[in-house]
Amino acid sequence: MTVTQAGEFGLIARITDRLATGTPGLGGDGQPSVLLGPGDDAAVVAAPDGRVVVGTDVLVDGRHFRRDWSGPVDIGRRAAAANLADIAAMGARPTALVVALSMPPELEAAWVEGLADGLAAEAAAVGAAVVGGDLSASPTLTVAVTALGDLAGAAPVTRSGAAPGDVVAMAGRLGHAAGGLTVLTRGFRSPKLLVEAYRRPVVPYAAGPAAAALGATAMIDVSDGLLADTGHIAAASAVAIDLHRDAFEVPAPMRNAGEALGADPYDWILTGGDDHALVATFPDGTDLPDDWRRIGEVREGTGVSVDGRPFAGAGGWDHFR
């Protein structure tokens, strides 16, 4: 059955049936975050803090994903993760997602249901829920997601608070999704570690609020490349950031794939996106938990360097380059 055969309202009913909020996450006051889910003109989400953190991303078929490389559940989880990671990078806890989907009329309704399953599963993993959205016909399949989050009384961690003397630390992993993209682009499907990382990121969501509680001075999620995204912190904070190449481990599957494909795994680590690791700056002497690894330091000056030297080449993804 195509989406045309299902019809707009029939498709909405199919999707809504798969987005049962179940037991929604609790806000800072211990009450459910989602007060009214899908089914009305709009949802109602609690905001006990009095502030709502909001972020949005759009994924375009053939640009951000390929349906011959990833199934609908993986694409749904990936679309949700890109937005939920932005909320975590502000030091907030995700509470809800809304999704706008534009699609070709001949798209299978089952594919849309799989996408909804992936979105709901990734949201549920952080105690959030998909609470609504919109559908439209379009020649290009596009998934636009907006995420909401709760600061629970804390100050947001922005990009502009880093200061000389701070340490730079990372939670999560880097280079895996970029390696998987290279593997898929070359027509291969292994190593599984890299291909699965491209299809479905593993995001350290809880590390964001934890970093805020530790006194992080600035934070960002790595969606476009480590050098590019730490560059945003450096520019917003009017500082320089120096990263240490030897701070990053290269697992054997990544090293072997690099050798087989003639690629440098450190290029994947330093410039690859879509793993959604969190990078934050902390005052020197902060006792970092085990899930955070020191990868550099903040200095006087401007820009981002690696081992004290400028990096040759692009630092990450740019849609218009």
Secondary structure as a PSIPRED ss2 file (coil, helix, strand):
# PSIPRED VFORMAT (PSIPRED V4.0)

   1 M C   1.000  0.000  0.000
   2 T E   0.000  0.000  1.000
   3 V H   0.000  1.000  0.000
   4 T H   0.000  1.000  0.000
   5 Q H   0.000  1.000  0.000
   6 A H   0.000  1.000  0.000
   7 G C   1.000  0.000  0.000
   8 E H   0.000  1.000  0.000
   9 F H   0.000  1.000  0.000
  10 G H   0.000  1.000  0.000
  11 L H   0.000  1.000  0.000
  12 I H   0.000  1.000  0.000
  13 A H   0.000  1.000  0.000
  14 R H   0.000  1.000  0.000
  15 I H   0.000  1.000  0.000
  16 T H   0.000  1.000  0.000
  17 D H   0.000  1.000  0.000
  18 R C   1.000  0.000  0.000
  19 L C   1.000  0.000  0.000
  20 A C   1.000  0.000  0.000
  21 T C   1.000  0.000  0.000
  22 G C   1.000  0.000  0.000
  23 T C   1.000  0.000  0.000
  24 P C   1.000  0.000  0.000
  25 G C   1.000  0.000  0.000
  26 L E   0.000  0.000  1.000
  27 G C   1.000  0.000  0.000
  28 G C   1.000  0.000  0.000
  29 D C   1.000  0.000  0.000
  30 G C   1.000  0.000  0.000
  31 Q C   1.000  0.000  0.000
  32 P E   0.000  0.000  1.000
  33 S C   1.000  0.000  0.000
  34 V E   0.000  0.000  1.000
  35 L E   0.000  0.000  1.000
  36 L E   0.000  0.000  1.000
  37 G C   1.000  0.000  0.000
  38 P C   1.000  0.000  0.000
  39 G C   1.000  0.000  0.000
  40 D C   1.000  0.000  0.000
  41 D C   1.000  0.000  0.000
  42 A C   1.000  0.000  0.000
  43 A C   1.000  0.000  0.000
  44 V E   0.000  0.000  1.000
  45 V E   0.000  0.000  1.000
  46 A C   1.000  0.000  0.000
  47 A C   1.000  0.000  0.000
  48 P C   1.000  0.000  0.000
  49 D C   1.000  0.000  0.000
  50 G C   1.000  0.000  0.000
  51 R C   1.000  0.000  0.000
  52 V C   1.000  0.000  0.000
  53 V E   0.000  0.000  1.000
  54 V E   0.000  0.000  1.000
  55 G E   0.000  0.000  1.000
  56 T E   0.000  0.000  1.000
  57 D E   0.000  0.000  1.000
  58 V E   0.000  0.000  1.000
  59 L E   0.000  0.000  1.000
  60 V E   0.000  0.000  1.000
  61 D E   0.000  0.000  1.000
  62 G C   1.000  0.000  0.000
  63 R C   1.000  0.000  0.000
  64 H C   1.000  0.000  0.000
  65 F E   0.000  0.000  1.000
  66 R C   1.000  0.000  0.000
  67 R C   1.000  0.000  0.000
  68 D C   1.000  0.000  0.000
  69 W C   1.000  0.000  0.000
  70 S C   1.000  0.000  0.000
  71 G C   1.000  0.000  0.000
  72 P H   0.000  1.000  0.000
  73 V H   0.000  1.000  0.000
  74 D H   0.000  1.000  0.000
  75 I H   0.000  1.000  0.000
  76 G H   0.000  1.000  0.000
  77 R H   0.000  1.000  0.000
  78 R H   0.000  1.000  0.000
  79 A H   0.000  1.000  0.000
  80 A H   0.000  1.000  0.000
  81 A H   0.000  1.000  0.000
  82 A H   0.000  1.000  0.000
  83 N H   0.000  1.000  0.000
  84 L H   0.000  1.000  0.000
  85 A H   0.000  1.000  0.000
  86 D H   0.000  1.000  0.000
  87 I H   0.000  1.000  0.000
  88 A H   0.000  1.000  0.000
  89 A H   0.000  1.000  0.000
  90 M C   1.000  0.000  0.000
  91 G C   1.000  0.000  0.000
  92 A C   1.000  0.000  0.000
  93 R E   0.000  0.000  1.000
  94 P E   0.000  0.000  1.000
  95 T E   0.000  0.000  1.000
  96 A E   0.000  0.000  1.000
  97 L E   0.000  0.000  1.000
  98 V E   0.000  0.000  1.000
  99 V E   0.000  0.000  1.000
 100 A E   0.000  0.000  1.000
 101 L E   0.000  0.000  1.000
 102 S E   0.000  0.000  1.000
 103 M E   0.000  0.000  1.000
 104 P C   1.000  0.000  0.000
 105 P C   1.000  0.000  0.000
 106 E C   1.000  0.000  0.000
 107 L C   1.000  0.000  0.000
 108 E E   0.000  0.000  1.000
 109 A H   0.000  1.000  0.000
 110 A H   0.000  1.000  0.000
 111 W H   0.000  1.000  0.000
 112 V H   0.000  1.000  0.000
 113 E H   0.000  1.000  0.000
 114 G H   0.000  1.000  0.000
 115 L H   0.000  1.000  0.000
 116 A H   0.000  1.000  0.000
 117 D H   0.000  1.000  0.000
 118 G H   0.000  1.000  0.000
 119 L H   0.000  1.000  0.000
 120 A H   0.000  1.000  0.000
 121 A H   0.000  1.000  0.000
 122 E H   0.000  1.000  0.000
 123 A H   0.000  1.000  0.000
 124 A H   0.000  1.000  0.000
 125 A C   1.000  0.000  0.000
 126 V C   1.000  0.000  0.000
 127 G C   1.000  0.000  0.000
 128 A C   1.000  0.000  0.000
 129 A E   0.000  0.000  1.000
 130 V E   0.000  0.000  1.000
 131 V E   0.000  0.000  1.000
 132 G E   0.000  0.000  1.000
 133 G E   0.000  0.000  1.000
 134 D E   0.000  0.000  1.000
 135 L E   0.000  0.000  1.000
 136 S E   0.000  0.000  1.000
 137 A E   0.000  0.000  1.000
 138 S C   1.000  0.000  0.000
 139 P C   1.000  0.000  0.000
 140 T C   1.000  0.000  0.000
 141 L C   1.000  0.000  0.000
 142 T E   0.000  0.000  1.000
 143 V E   0.000  0.000  1.000
 144 A E   0.000  0.000  1.000
 145 V E   0.000  0.000  1.000
 146 T E   0.000  0.000  1.000
 147 A E   0.000  0.000  1.000
 148 L E   0.000  0.000  1.000
 149 G E   0.000  0.000  1.000
 150 D E   0.000  0.000  1.000
 151 L C   1.000  0.000  0.000
 152 A C   1.000  0.000  0.000
 153 G C   1.000  0.000  0.000
 154 A C   1.000  0.000  0.000
 155 A C   1.000  0.000  0.000
 156 P C   1.000  0.000  0.000
 157 V C   1.000  0.000  0.000
 158 T C   1.000  0.000  0.000
 159 R C   1.000  0.000  0.000
 160 S C   1.000  0.000  0.000
 161 G C   1.000  0.000  0.000
 162 A C   1.000  0.000  0.000
 163 A C   1.000  0.000  0.000
 164 P C   1.000  0.000  0.000
 165 G C   1.000  0.000  0.000
 166 D C   1.000  0.000  0.000
 167 V E   0.000  0.000  1.000
 168 V E   0.000  0.000  1.000
 169 A E   0.000  0.000  1.000
 170 M E   0.000  0.000  1.000
 171 A E   0.000  0.000  1.000
 172 G C   1.000  0.000  0.000
 173 R C   1.000  0.000  0.000
 174 L C   1.000  0.000  0.000
 175 G C   1.000  0.000  0.000
 176 H H   0.000  1.000  0.000
 177 A H   0.000  1.000  0.000
 178 A H   0.000  1.000  0.000
 179 G H   0.000  1.000  0.000
 180 G H   0.000  1.000  0.000
 181 L H   0.000  1.000  0.000
 182 T H   0.000  1.000  0.000
 183 V H   0.000  1.000  0.000
 184 L H   0.000  1.000  0.000
 185 T H   0.000  1.000  0.000
 186 R C   1.000  0.000  0.000
 187 G C   1.000  0.000  0.000
 188 F C   1.000  0.000  0.000
 189 R C   1.000  0.000  0.000
 190 S C   1.000  0.000  0.000
 191 P C   1.000  0.000  0.000
 192 K H   0.000  1.000  0.000
 193 L H   0.000  1.000  0.000
 194 L H   0.000  1.000  0.000
 195 V H   0.000  1.000  0.000
 196 E H   0.000  1.000  0.000
 197 A H   0.000  1.000  0.000
 198 Y H   0.000  1.000  0.000
 199 R H   0.000  1.000  0.000
 200 R C   1.000  0.000  0.000
 201 P C   1.000  0.000  0.000
 202 V C   1.000  0.000  0.000
 203 V C   1.000  0.000  0.000
 204 P C   1.000  0.000  0.000
 205 Y C   1.000  0.000  0.000
 206 A C   1.000  0.000  0.000
 207 A H   0.000  1.000  0.000
 208 G H   0.000  1.000  0.000
 209 P H   0.000  1.000  0.000
 210 A H   0.000  1.000  0.000
 211 A H   0.000  1.000  0.000
 212 A H   0.000  1.000  0.000
 213 A H   0.000  1.000  0.000
 214 L H   0.000  1.000  0.000
 215 G C   1.000  0.000  0.000
 216 A C   1.000  0.000  0.000
 217 T C   1.000  0.000  0.000
 218 A E   0.000  0.000  1.000
 219 M E   0.000  0.000  1.000
 220 I E   0.000  0.000  1.000
 221 D E   0.000  0.000  1.000
 222 V C   1.000  0.000  0.000
 223 S C   1.000  0.000  0.000
 224 D C   1.000  0.000  0.000
 225 G C   1.000  0.000  0.000
 226 L H   0.000  1.000  0.000
 227 L H   0.000  1.000  0.000
 228 A H   0.000  1.000  0.000
 229 D H   0.000  1.000  0.000
 230 T H   0.000  1.000  0.000
 231 G H   0.000  1.000  0.000
 232 H H   0.000  1.000  0.000
 233 I H   0.000  1.000  0.000
 234 A H   0.000  1.000  0.000
 235 A H   0.000  1.000  0.000
 236 A H   0.000  1.000  0.000
 237 S H   0.000  1.000  0.000
 238 A C   1.000  0.000  0.000
 239 V C   1.000  0.000  0.000
 240 A E   0.000  0.000  1.000
 241 I E   0.000  0.000  1.000
 242 D E   0.000  0.000  1.000
 243 L E   0.000  0.000  1.000
 244 H C   1.000  0.000  0.000
 245 R H   0.000  1.000  0.000
 246 D H   0.000  1.000  0.000
 247 A H   0.000  1.000  0.000
 248 F C   1.000  0.000  0.000
 249 E C   1.000  0.000  0.000
 250 V C   1.000  0.000  0.000
 251 P C   1.000  0.000  0.000
 252 A H   0.000  1.000  0.000
 253 P H   0.000  1.000  0.000
 254 M H   0.000  1.000  0.000
 255 R H   0.000  1.000  0.000
 256 N H   0.000  1.000  0.000
 257 A H   0.000  1.000  0.000
 258 G H   0.000  1.000  0.000
 259 E H   0.000  1.000  0.000
 260 A H   0.000  1.000  0.000
 261 L H   0.000  1.000  0.000
 262 G C   1.000  0.000  0.000
 263 A C   1.000  0.000  0.000
 264 D C   1.000  0.000  0.000
 265 P H   0.000  1.000  0.000
 266 Y H   0.000  1.000  0.000
 267 D H   0.000  1.000  0.000
 268 W H   0.000  1.000  0.000
 269 I H   0.000  1.000  0.000
 270 L H   0.000  1.000  0.000
 271 T H   0.000  1.000  0.000
 272 G C   1.000  0.000  0.000
 273 G C   1.000  0.000  0.000
 274 D C   1.000  0.000  0.000
 275 D C   1.000  0.000  0.000
 276 H C   1.000  0.000  0.000
 277 A C   1.000  0.000  0.000
 278 L E   0.000  0.000  1.000
 279 V E   0.000  0.000  1.000
 280 A E   0.000  0.000  1.000
 281 T E   0.000  0.000  1.000
 282 F E   0.000  0.000  1.000
 283 P C   1.000  0.000  0.000
 284 D C   1.000  0.000  0.000
 285 G C   1.000  0.000  0.000
 286 T C   1.000  0.000  0.000
 287 D C   1.000  0.000  0.000
 288 L C   1.000  0.000  0.000
 289 P C   1.000  0.000  0.000
 290 D C   1.000  0.000  0.000
 291 D C   1.000  0.000  0.000
 292 W C   1.000  0.000  0.000
 293 R E   0.000  0.000  1.000
 294 R E   0.000  0.000  1.000
 295 I E   0.000  0.000  1.000
 296 G E   0.000  0.000  1.000
 297 E E   0.000  0.000  1.000
 298 V E   0.000  0.000  1.000
 299 R E   0.000  0.000  1.000
 300 E C   1.000  0.000  0.000
 301 G C   1.000  0.000  0.000
 302 T C   1.000  0.000  0.000
 303 G E   0.000  0.000  1.000
 304 V E   0.000  0.000  1.000
 305 S E   0.000  0.000  1.000
 306 V E   0.000  0.000  1.000
 307 D C   1.000  0.000  0.000
 308 G C   1.000  0.000  0.000
 309 R E   0.000  0.000  1.000
 310 P C   1.000  0.000  0.000
 311 F C   1.000  0.000  0.000
 312 A C   1.000  0.000  0.000
 313 G C   1.000  0.000  0.000
 314 A C   1.000  0.000  0.000
 315 G C   1.000  0.000  0.000
 316 G C   1.000  0.000  0.000
 317 W C   1.000  0.000  0.000
 318 D C   1.000  0.000  0.000
 319 H C   1.000  0.000  0.000
 320 F C   1.000  0.000  0.000
 321 R C   1.000  0.000  0.000
